[in-house]
Amino acid sequence: MVETRVQPFQKYTSGIHDYHVENALEIQFGEAKGFYSSYRITLQEKINEDQTKNWLIDKVEDSSFPSENKFMEILHVLEQSSYPLEIKVDEKGNFLEAVDHEKNIENWKSKTAGLQEKYNNVDIFRNQYLTTFENEAVFYKNKLKEPFWNILLFAPHYVDNGEKTYESIVWNIKGIGDIECKGTISAEQRNYGFEALFTSEIKVSDSIKEELDKKYQYQTEQYQVKLIIKMEYNSPKKQYFTKRAEFILTGGERTVYRETVTMT
């Protein structure tokens, strides 16, 4: 068999790459709840001498956050004010560290300095957020739990010769914890670049099951996870057309938790 090399590095041409992101979440732990958000992200890449890359990432919401819940609105504003962020990734797009984290913090302080004029007691929440922000490891550990960060950074390097390659990705089940989704990825060359498909079907760990049993009223013997990520890459433009992930957690025949995120 002739080996076809498909190498989906996270590599972007110079300039700004603009993506629209949609995220939908359905939770059936007790009372059914649904959440939806959409926003735009931009990414600008600079390649360093050691072949690592700096990514400057900005995130802008499509619409303002509803103001019925002032507490949630404050947290939303504090979070949005943390962008843009500059990070360093390796040649595959794996997160390494923040770039000039102190500068990011100072920019955030400047953006949020006047919030007390709009919100009562905002300094309490601002100081709490700042404490987390100043701890670089904790701050980015929380950031990378967001679904769009998951699929933005996920681009395994592999050689596809018609066989499947083993990969894994960590997904965060909100309010429950992180779960490592081990699976396989395959790719097919196209005229414009390639298409890739990652599929994972696993049973949850005992620690995750214990957390689910505390919140899910229809407790079951075993919970199953299925994660599918589809990717289309444009080689001439050196960017993805689209990435789409669907994460489904089931207990028996019931869907307990479903999350989808699409980046186009």
NORZIWO-V565424 format. One record per helix or strand. SS is the DSSP state (@ for helix, = for strand). FROM is the first residue (numbers start at 1). LEN is the number of residues. If there is no record, write none. Layout:
SS;FROM;LEN / SS;FROM;LEN
This chain:
=;4;1 / =;16;12 / =;33;15 / =;53;9 / @;70;11 / =;85;5 / =;95;4 / @;101;12 / @;115;3 / @;122;13 / @;136;8 / @;147;7 / =;160;1 / =;165;9 / =;177;13 / =;193;11 / @;206;10 / =;223;12 / =;239;13 / =;254;10
